[in-house]
């Protein structure tokens, strides 16, 4: 094989790999979504010192976890929960009492099962 033929074979071989790689990436991206996850309820608005409850619904056996904003808008993890027979996961926490800043705080929860995932983004208002 001449140098130019060898170079062409390598170039063609590389190009043949690109469509296969693109198909794998596209299939993985499409497969990663698709778990229906929705907000059932969140306690809002609430006064300082009150208890927040957030409930999401998704498929039984899914694992859900996330994070919420605290009084200084720092991120606080929400422990992983396995969704029970009722198809729901729940988290509770207390908002600090006193003169801490009020305002709207974000909550993000991601659920996954069998390679599929879904997410809920919501807020609660401390007044």
DSSP file (Angstrom, degrees, kcal/mol; ACC not computed):
  #  RESIDUE AA STRUCTURE BP1 BP2  ACC     N-H-->O    O-->H-N    N-H-->O    O-->H-N    TCO  KAPPA ALPHA  PHI   PSI    X-CA   Y-CA   Z-CA
    1    1 A X              0   0    0      0, 0.0     2,-0.0     0, 0.0     0, 0.0   0.000 360.0 360.0 360.0 133.0    0.0    0.0    0.0
    2    2 A X     >  -     0   0    0      1,-0.1     4,-2.7     4,-0.0     5,-0.2  -0.292 360.0-107.7 -74.8 165.8    1.4    3.4   -0.9
    3    3 A X  H  > S+     0   0    0      1,-0.2     4,-2.4     2,-0.2     5,-0.2   0.903 121.5  48.2 -60.4 -41.3    1.7    6.2    1.6
    4    4 A X  H  > S+     0   0    0      2,-0.2     4,-2.1     1,-0.2    -1,-0.2   0.877 112.8  48.1 -69.7 -35.5   -1.2    8.1    0.0
    5    5 A X  H  > S+     0   0    0      2,-0.2     4,-2.3     1,-0.2    -2,-0.2   0.898 112.5  49.0 -68.9 -40.6   -3.4    4.9   -0.1
    6    6 A X  H  X S+     0   0    0     -4,-2.7     4,-2.3     2,-0.2    -2,-0.2   0.910 111.4  49.6 -63.9 -42.3   -2.6    4.2    3.5
    7    7 A X  H  X S+     0   0    0     -4,-2.4     4,-2.5    -5,-0.2    -2,-0.2   0.906 111.3  49.4 -63.1 -42.2   -3.5    7.8    4.5
    8    8 A X  H  X S+     0   0    0     -4,-2.1     4,-2.7     2,-0.2    -2,-0.2   0.883 110.0  51.2 -64.9 -38.9   -6.8    7.6    2.6
    9    9 A X  H  X S+     0   0    0     -4,-2.3     4,-2.7     2,-0.2    -2,-0.2   0.915 111.5  47.0 -65.7 -42.8   -7.6    4.3    4.3
   10   10 A X  H  X S+     0   0    0     -4,-2.3     4,-2.3     2,-0.2    -2,-0.2   0.932 113.7  48.3 -63.7 -44.2   -7.0    5.8    7.7
   11   11 A X  H  X S+     0   0    0     -4,-2.5     4,-2.1     2,-0.2    -2,-0.2   0.924 113.7  46.3 -63.2 -45.2   -9.0    8.9    6.9
   12   12 A X  H  X S+     0   0    0     -4,-2.7     4,-2.0     1,-0.2    -1,-0.2   0.903 111.1  52.7 -64.1 -42.1  -11.9    6.8    5.5
   13   13 A X  H  X S+     0   0    0     -4,-2.7     4,-1.2     1,-0.2    -1,-0.2   0.900 109.4  49.3 -60.6 -41.1  -11.8    4.5    8.6
   14   14 A X  H  X S+     0   0    0     -4,-2.3     4,-1.3     1,-0.2     3,-0.4   0.904 110.0  50.7 -65.1 -41.0  -11.9    7.5   10.9
   15   15 A X  H  X S+     0   0    0     -4,-2.1     4,-0.9     1,-0.2    -1,-0.2   0.850 105.1  57.1 -66.3 -33.3  -14.9    8.9    9.0
   16   16 A X  H  X S+     0   0    0     -4,-2.0     4,-0.8     1,-0.2    -1,-0.2   0.816 104.7  52.9 -66.9 -29.2  -16.7    5.6    9.2
   17   17 A X  H  X S+     0   0    0     -4,-1.2     4,-2.6    -3,-0.4    -1,-0.2   0.843  96.0  68.8 -74.6 -33.6  -16.4    5.7   13.0
   18   18 A X  H  X S+     0   0    0     -4,-1.3     4,-2.8     1,-0.2     5,-0.2   0.907  98.4  47.1 -56.8 -49.0  -18.0    9.2   13.3
   19   19 A X  H  X S+     0   0    0     -4,-0.9     4,-2.2     1,-0.2    -1,-0.2   0.904 113.6  49.5 -61.3 -37.5  -21.5    8.2   12.3
   20   20 A X  H  X S+     0   0    0     -4,-0.8     4,-1.8     2,-0.2    -2,-0.2   0.919 112.4  47.5 -65.5 -42.3  -21.5    5.2   14.6
   21   21 A X  H  X S+     0   0    0     -4,-2.6     4,-2.4     1,-0.2    -2,-0.2   0.920 111.5  50.8 -63.8 -44.1  -20.2    7.5   17.5
   22   22 A X  H  X S+     0   0    0     -4,-2.8     4,-2.6     1,-0.2    -1,-0.2   0.888 108.3  52.5 -61.0 -39.7  -22.9   10.1   16.7
   23   23 A X  H  X S+     0   0    0     -4,-2.2     4,-2.3    -5,-0.2    -1,-0.2   0.888 109.8  48.6 -64.8 -38.6  -25.6    7.4   16.8
   24   24 A X  H  X S+     0   0    0     -4,-1.8     4,-2.4     2,-0.2    -2,-0.2   0.931 112.6  47.5 -66.6 -45.0  -24.4    6.2   20.2
   25   25 A X  H  X S+     0   0    0     -4,-2.4     4,-2.4     1,-0.2    -2,-0.2   0.924 113.9  47.4 -62.0 -45.0  -24.4    9.7   21.6
   26   26 A X  H  X S+     0   0    0     -4,-2.6     4,-2.4     1,-0.2    -1,-0.2   0.905 112.3  49.4 -64.3 -41.6  -27.8   10.5   20.2
   27   27 A X  H  X S+     0   0    0     -4,-2.3     4,-2.0    -5,-0.2    -1,-0.2   0.898 111.7  49.1 -65.3 -40.1  -29.3    7.2   21.5
   28   28 A X  H  X S+     0   0    0     -4,-2.4     4,-1.6     2,-0.2    -2,-0.2   0.923 111.8  48.7 -65.1 -44.1  -27.8    7.8   25.0
   29   29 A X  H  X S+     0   0    0     -4,-2.4     4,-0.7     1,-0.2    -2,-0.2   0.909 113.9  45.6 -62.6 -43.4  -29.2   11.4   25.1
   30   30 A X  H  < S+     0   0    0     -4,-2.4     3,-0.4     1,-0.2    -1,-0.2   0.847 113.5  50.4 -69.3 -33.4  -32.7   10.3   24.0
   31   31 A X  H  < S+     0   0    0     -4,-2.0    -1,-0.2    -5,-0.2    -2,-0.2   0.753  98.2  67.3 -75.9 -25.1  -32.7    7.3   26.4
   32   32 A X  H  < S+     0   0    0     -4,-1.6    85,-0.9    84,-0.2    -1,-0.2   0.792  98.8  53.5 -70.9 -28.0  -31.7    9.5   29.4
   33   33 A X     <  +     0   0    0     -4,-0.7    85,-0.2    -3,-0.4     3,-0.1  -0.199  66.1  85.7 -90.6-173.7  -34.9   11.4   29.6
   34   34 A X        +     0   0    0     83,-0.3     2,-0.8     1,-0.2    84,-0.2   0.522  44.8 126.2 103.0   5.8  -38.5   10.1   29.7
   35   35 A X        -     0   0    0     82,-1.9     2,-0.3    -3,-0.2    -1,-0.2  -0.869  60.5-129.6 -96.6 112.4  -39.3    9.5   33.4
   36   36 A X        +     0   0    0     -2,-0.8     2,-0.4    82,-0.1    23,-0.3  -0.444  38.1 169.3 -62.9 120.1  -42.5   11.4   34.1
   37   37 A X        +     0   0    0     -2,-0.3     2,-0.3    82,-0.2    82,-0.2  -0.996   3.5 171.4-137.3 127.2  -41.9   13.4   37.3
   38   38 A X  E     -A   57   0A   0     19,-2.3    19,-2.8    -2,-0.4     2,-0.4  -0.962  36.2-106.3-140.0 155.7  -44.2   16.1   38.5
   39   39 A X  E     +A   56   0A   0     -2,-0.3    17,-0.2    17,-0.2     3,-0.1  -0.662  27.1 179.8 -77.7 128.2  -44.7   18.3   41.6
   40   40 A X  E     -     0   0A   0     15,-2.9     2,-0.3    -2,-0.4    16,-0.2   0.851  64.7 -27.9 -91.0 -49.5  -47.6   17.3   43.7
   41   41 A X  E     -A   55   0A   0     14,-1.6    14,-2.7     2,-0.0    -1,-0.4  -0.989  46.3-168.3-163.4 156.8  -47.3   20.0   46.4
   42   42 A X  E     -A   54   0A   0     -2,-0.3     2,-0.6    12,-0.2    12,-0.2  -0.968  34.6-114.4-146.7 139.7  -45.0   22.4   48.1
   43   43 A X        -     0   0    0     10,-1.5     2,-0.3    -2,-0.3     3,-0.1  -0.643  50.1-174.8 -75.8 114.7  -45.7   24.5   51.2
   44   44 A X        +     0   0    0     -2,-0.6     2,-0.1     1,-0.3    -2,-0.1  -0.900  48.7  26.6-169.9 140.1  -45.6   28.1   50.1
   45   45 A X  S    S+     0   0    0     80,-0.6     2,-0.3    -2,-0.3    -1,-0.3   0.640  78.3 168.1 -75.6 162.0  -45.8   30.9   51.1
   46   46 A X  B     -c  126   0B   0     79,-2.7    81,-3.0    -2,-0.1     2,-0.2  -0.971  32.1-120.8-138.1 152.9  -44.5   30.3   54.6
   47   47 A X    >   -     0   0    0     -2,-0.3     3,-1.9    80,-0.3    48,-0.2  -0.547  49.5 -80.6 -84.9 159.5  -43.4   32.5   57.6
   48   48 A X  T 3  S+     0   0    0      1,-0.2    49,-0.3    -2,-0.2    50,-0.2  -0.337 120.3  31.0 -54.6 140.2  -39.8   32.2   59.0
   49   49 A X  T 3  S+     0   0    0     47,-0.6    -1,-0.2    46,-0.5    48,-0.2   0.295  94.6 121.5  91.4  -8.0  -39.8   29.2   61.4
   50   50 A X    <   -     0   0    0     -3,-1.9    45,-3.0    46,-0.2     2,-0.5  -0.311  65.1-107.3 -84.7 170.5  -42.4   27.2   59.5
   51   51 A X  E     - B   0  94A   0     43,-0.2     2,-0.4    -3,-0.1    43,-0.2  -0.847  24.3-151.0-102.6 131.0  -42.0   23.7   58.0
   52   52 A X  E     - B   0  93A   0     41,-3.3    41,-1.9    -2,-0.5     2,-0.4  -0.845  11.0-171.7 -99.0 135.9  -41.7   23.2   54.3
   53   53 A X  E     - B   0  92A   0     -2,-0.4   -10,-1.5    39,-0.2     2,-0.4  -0.999   1.2-173.6-125.2 130.3  -43.0   19.9   52.7
   54   54 A X  E     -AB  42  91A   0     37,-2.4    37,-2.1    -2,-0.4     2,-0.4  -0.988   2.2-173.4-123.2 135.1  -42.4   19.1   49.0
   55   55 A X  E     -AB  41  90A   0    -14,-2.7   -15,-2.9    -2,-0.4   -14,-1.6  -0.994   0.4-173.4-129.2 131.3  -43.9   16.0   47.4
   56   56 A X  E     -AB  39  89A   0     33,-2.2    33,-2.2    -2,-0.4     2,-0.4  -0.892  13.2-142.4-119.6 154.9  -43.2   14.8   43.9
   57   57 A X  E     +AB  38  88A   0    -19,-2.8   -19,-2.3    -2,-0.3     2,-0.2  -0.948  37.3 127.7-118.3 137.9  -44.8   12.0   41.9
   58   58 A X        -     0   0    0     29,-2.4     2,-0.2    -2,-0.4   -21,-0.1  -0.846  60.4 -38.0-161.8-163.8  -43.1    9.5   39.6
   59   59 A X    >   -     0   0    0    -23,-0.3     3,-2.0    -2,-0.2    24,-0.2  -0.453  64.8 -99.6 -76.1 142.3  -42.8    5.8   39.1
   60   60 A X  T 3  S+     0   0    0      1,-0.2    24,-0.2    25,-0.2    25,-0.1  -0.305 109.5  25.8 -52.8 135.6  -42.7    3.3   42.0
   61   61 A X  T 3  S+     0   0    0     22,-2.4    -1,-0.2     1,-0.3    23,-0.1   0.306  88.3 132.2  89.5  -9.3  -39.1    2.3   42.6
   62   62 A X    <   -     0   0    0     -3,-2.0    21,-3.1    22,-0.1     2,-0.5  -0.359  54.3-129.4 -69.0 156.5  -37.5    5.4   41.2
   63   63 A X  E     -ED  82 112B   0     49,-2.5    49,-2.2    19,-0.2     2,-0.4  -0.944  26.4-172.2-109.4 129.6  -34.8    7.1   43.2
   64   64 A X  E     +ED  81 111B   0     17,-3.0    17,-3.0    -2,-0.5     2,-0.3  -0.949  14.5 150.4-124.5 142.5  -35.2   10.9   43.8
   65   65 A X  E     + D   0 110B   0     45,-2.1    45,-3.1    -2,-0.4     2,-0.3  -0.939   8.6 140.8-154.8 171.2  -32.8   13.4   45.3
   66   66 A X  E     -ED  78 109B   0     12,-1.6    12,-3.2    -2,-0.3     2,-0.3  -0.917  36.2 -92.6-178.6-153.4  -32.1   17.1   44.9
   67   67 A X  E     -ED  77 108B   0     41,-2.4    41,-2.8    10,-0.3     2,-0.3  -0.982  19.7-160.2-151.6 158.9  -31.2   20.3   46.6
   68   68 A X  E     -ED  76 107B   0      8,-2.4     8,-3.0    -2,-0.3     2,-0.4  -0.927  27.1-108.0-135.8 160.2  -32.9   23.4   48.0
   69   69 A X  E     -E   75   0B   0     37,-2.1     6,-0.2    -2,-0.3     2,-0.1  -0.740  33.1-153.6 -89.3 139.7  -31.8   26.9   48.8
   70   70 A X    >   -     0   0    0      4,-2.5     3,-2.4    -2,-0.4    36,-0.1  -0.275  42.4 -72.1 -99.2-170.7  -31.4   27.9   52.5
   71   71 A X  T 3  S+     0   0    0      1,-0.3    30,-0.2     2,-0.1    -2,-0.0   0.774 135.4  42.6 -60.0 -29.6  -31.7   31.2   54.2
   72   72 A X  T 3  S-     0   0    0      2,-0.1    -1,-0.3    28,-0.1     3,-0.1   0.183 120.1-107.9 -99.3  16.2  -28.4   32.6   52.8
   73   73 A X  S <  S+     0   0    0     -3,-2.4     2,-0.2     1,-0.2    -2,-0.1   0.640  74.2 142.8  64.2  17.3  -29.3   31.1   49.4
   74   74 A X        -     0   0    0      1,-0.1    -4,-2.5    -5,-0.0     2,-0.3  -0.524  57.5-101.6 -79.3 158.5  -26.6   28.4   49.9
   75   75 A X  E     -E   69   0B   0     -6,-0.2     2,-0.4    -2,-0.2    -6,-0.2  -0.651  33.6-169.9 -87.3 133.8  -27.5   24.9   48.5
   76   76 A X  E     -E   68   0B   0     -8,-3.0    -8,-2.4    -2,-0.3     2,-0.0  -0.990  23.9-122.8-121.7 125.2  -28.6   22.2   50.9
   77   77 A X  E     -E   67   0B   0     -2,-0.4     2,-0.5   -10,-0.2   -10,-0.3  -0.349  12.6-140.5 -68.5 146.4  -28.9   18.6   49.6
   78   78 A X  E     -E   66   0B   0    -12,-3.2   -12,-1.6    -2,-0.0     3,-0.1  -0.946  32.4-112.3-103.1 124.6  -32.2   16.7   49.8
   79   79 A X  E     -     0   0B   0     -2,-0.5     2,-0.2   -14,-0.2   -15,-0.1  -0.067  36.0 -93.6 -57.1 154.0  -31.5   13.1   50.8
   80   80 A X  E     -     0   0B   0    -15,-0.1     2,-0.4   -17,-0.1   -15,-0.2  -0.493  44.4-168.3 -69.6 136.5  -32.2   10.3   48.3
   81   81 A X  E     -E   64   0B   0    -17,-3.0   -17,-3.0    -2,-0.2     2,-0.5  -0.981  18.3-136.7-127.2 138.6  -35.6    8.7   48.6
   82   82 A X  E     -E   63   0B   0     -2,-0.4   -19,-0.2   -19,-0.2     2,-0.2  -0.857  32.3-117.5 -93.1 128.0  -36.9    5.6   46.9
   83   83 A X        -     0   0    0    -21,-3.1   -22,-2.4    -2,-0.5     6,-0.2  -0.463  34.2-145.2 -69.3 129.8  -40.4    6.2   45.6
   84   84 A X    >   -     0   0    0      4,-1.2     3,-2.1    -2,-0.2   -22,-0.1   0.002  35.8 -73.9 -85.7-169.1  -42.9    3.9   47.3
   85   85 A X  T 3  S+     0   0    0      1,-0.3   -25,-0.2     2,-0.1    -2,-0.1   0.787 127.8  61.1 -58.3 -30.6  -46.1    2.1   46.2
   86   86 A X  T 3  S-     0   0    0      2,-0.2    -1,-0.3   -27,-0.1     3,-0.1   0.537 111.1-120.2 -78.0  -4.5  -48.0    5.4   46.1
   87   87 A X  S <  S+     0   0    0     -3,-2.1   -29,-2.4     1,-0.2     2,-0.3   0.723  73.3 116.5  76.7  21.0  -45.6    6.8   43.5
   88   88 A X  E     -B   57   0A   0    -31,-0.2    -4,-1.2    -6,-0.1     2,-0.3  -0.922  47.0-163.0-128.8 149.9  -44.5    9.7   45.7
   89   89 A X  E     -B   56   0A   0    -33,-2.2   -33,-2.2    -2,-0.3     2,-0.4  -0.965  17.4-164.1-124.8 146.5  -41.4   11.0   47.4
   90   90 A X  E     -B   55   0A   0     -2,-0.3     2,-0.3   -35,-0.2   -35,-0.2  -0.978  12.3-175.0-138.2 142.9  -41.4   13.5   50.2
   91   91 A X  E     -B   54   0A   0    -37,-2.1   -37,-2.4    -2,-0.4     2,-0.3  -0.990   6.2-171.7-134.0 144.5  -39.0   15.9   51.9
   92   92 A X  E     +B   53   0A   0     -2,-0.3     2,-0.3   -39,-0.2   -39,-0.2  -0.984  11.5 159.0-133.4 144.3  -39.6   18.1   55.0
   93   93 A X  E     -B   52   0A   0    -41,-1.9   -41,-3.3    -2,-0.3     2,-0.4  -0.978  34.3-115.1-158.4 158.6  -37.4   20.8   56.6
   94   94 A X  E     -B   51   0A   0     -2,-0.3     2,-0.4   -43,-0.2   -43,-0.2  -0.781  21.5-135.1 -96.8 139.5  -37.8   23.8   58.8
   95   95 A X        -     0   0    0    -45,-3.0   -46,-0.5    -2,-0.4   -25,-0.0  -0.750  39.2 -99.3 -85.9 139.5  -37.0   27.3   57.7
   96   96 A X        -     0   0    0     -2,-0.4   -47,-0.6   -48,-0.1   -46,-0.2  -0.282  38.6-129.4 -60.5 142.1  -35.0   29.2   60.3
   97   97 A X        +     0   0    0    -49,-0.3     2,-0.2   -48,-0.2     3,-0.2  -0.289  63.2  38.9 -82.0 173.9  -37.0   31.5   62.5
   98   98 A X  S    S-     0   0    0    -50,-0.2   -50,-0.1     1,-0.2     0, 0.0  -0.555 111.3 -22.0  94.2-149.8  -36.2   35.2   63.3
   99   99 A X  S    S+     0   0    0     -2,-0.2    -1,-0.2     2,-0.0     3,-0.1  -0.028  82.4 138.5 -97.8  30.9  -34.9   37.9   61.1
  100  100 A X        -     0   0    0     -3,-0.2   -52,-0.1    -4,-0.1   -28,-0.1  -0.393  67.8 -80.6 -71.5 154.2  -33.3   35.8   58.4
  101  101 A X        -     0   0    0    -30,-0.2    -1,-0.1    -2,-0.1     2,-0.1  -0.282  46.1-152.3 -60.7 135.5  -33.9   37.1   54.8
  102  102 A X        +     0   0    0     -3,-0.1     2,-0.2    25,-0.1    25,-0.2  -0.142  39.3 102.5 -85.7-168.3  -37.2   36.1   53.3
  103  103 A X  E    S- F   0 126B   0     23,-3.0    23,-2.6    -2,-0.1     2,-0.4  -0.608  72.1 -38.6 122.3 179.4  -37.8   35.7   49.7
  104  104 A X  E     - F   0 125B   0     21,-0.2     2,-0.4    -2,-0.2    21,-0.2  -0.649  52.6-167.5 -84.7 131.1  -38.2   33.1   47.0
  105  105 A X  E     - F   0 124B   0     19,-3.1    19,-2.2    -2,-0.4     2,-0.2  -0.947  15.1-124.9-123.7 143.0  -36.0   30.0   47.3
  106  106 A X  E     - F   0 123B   0     -2,-0.4   -37,-2.1    17,-0.2     2,-0.4  -0.525  16.6-167.5 -90.0 150.1  -35.4   27.3   44.7
  107  107 A X  E     -DF  68 122B   0     15,-2.7    15,-2.6   -39,-0.2     2,-0.4  -0.998   4.0-172.9-132.6 132.2  -35.9   23.6   44.9
  108  108 A X  E     +DF  67 121B   0    -41,-2.8   -41,-2.4    -2,-0.4     2,-0.4  -0.994   4.6 179.7-128.1 126.1  -34.5   21.1   42.3
  109  109 A X  E     -DF  66 120B   0     11,-2.7    11,-2.7    -2,-0.4     2,-0.4  -0.991   7.0-167.1-128.5 133.4  -35.3   17.4   42.4
  110  110 A X  E     -DF  65 119B   0    -45,-3.1   -45,-2.1    -2,-0.4     2,-0.3  -0.972   4.4-167.7-119.8 134.5  -34.2   14.7   39.9
  111  111 A X  E     -DF  64 118B   0      7,-3.1     7,-2.2    -2,-0.4     2,-0.3  -0.918   6.4-176.1-118.8 146.6  -35.6   11.2   39.8
  112  112 A X  E     +DF  63 117B   0    -49,-2.2   -49,-2.5    -2,-0.3     2,-0.3  -0.994  11.5 164.7-143.9 151.0  -34.2    8.2   37.9
  113  113 A X  E >  S- F   0 116B   0      3,-2.2     3,-2.0    -2,-0.3   -51,-0.1  -0.864  71.0  -8.6-163.4 127.9  -35.2    4.7   37.2
  114  114 A X  T 3  S-     0   0    0      1,-0.3     3,-0.1    -2,-0.3   -52,-0.0   0.830 128.5 -49.2  55.7  38.9  -33.8    2.2   34.6
  115  115 A X  T 3  S+     0   0    0      1,-0.3     2,-0.3   -83,-0.0    -1,-0.3   0.423 117.5 108.3  82.8  -2.7  -31.7    4.7   32.7
  116  116 A X  E <   - F   0 113B   0     -3,-2.0    -3,-2.2   -82,-0.1     2,-0.3  -0.753  46.5-172.6-103.9 155.3  -34.5    7.2   32.5
  117  117 A X  E     - F   0 112B   0    -85,-0.9   -82,-1.9    -2,-0.3   -83,-0.3  -0.976  12.3-179.0-145.2 159.6  -34.7   10.5   34.4
  118  118 A X  E     - F   0 111B   0     -7,-2.2    -7,-3.1    -2,-0.3     2,-0.3  -0.968  12.1-153.3-151.5 159.9  -37.0   13.4   35.1
  119  119 A X  E     - F   0 110B   0     -2,-0.3     2,-0.4    -9,-0.2    -9,-0.2  -0.954   8.4-153.6-140.6 156.6  -36.8   16.6   37.1
  120  120 A X  E     - F   0 109B   0    -11,-2.7   -11,-2.7    -2,-0.3     2,-0.5  -1.000   8.4-171.3-128.4 129.7  -38.9   19.1   39.0
  121  121 A X  E     + F   0 108B   0     -2,-0.4     2,-0.3   -13,-0.2   -13,-0.2  -0.993  25.3 144.7-118.3 126.3  -37.8   22.7   39.5
  122  122 A X  E     - F   0 107B   0    -15,-2.6   -15,-2.7    -2,-0.5     2,-0.3  -0.840  31.5-135.2-147.7-177.7  -40.0   24.7   41.9
  123  123 A X  E     - F   0 106B   0     -2,-0.3     2,-0.3   -17,-0.2   -17,-0.2  -0.939   1.7-153.6-141.0 161.6  -39.8   27.5   44.5
  124  124 A X  E     - F   0 105B   0    -19,-2.2   -19,-3.1    -2,-0.3     2,-0.5  -0.983  18.1-136.2-134.8 149.9  -41.1   28.4   47.9
  125  125 A X  E     - F   0 104B   0     -2,-0.3   -79,-2.7   -21,-0.2   -80,-0.6  -0.916   7.2-157.5-114.0 121.2  -41.6   31.9   49.3
  126  126 A X  E      cF  46 103B   0    -23,-2.6   -23,-3.0    -2,-0.5   -79,-0.2  -0.869 360.0 360.0 -97.3 120.2  -40.5   32.8   52.8
  127  127 A X              0   0    0    -81,-3.0   -80,-0.3    -2,-0.6    -1,-0.1   0.352 360.0 360.0-125.1 360.0  -42.5   35.9   54.0
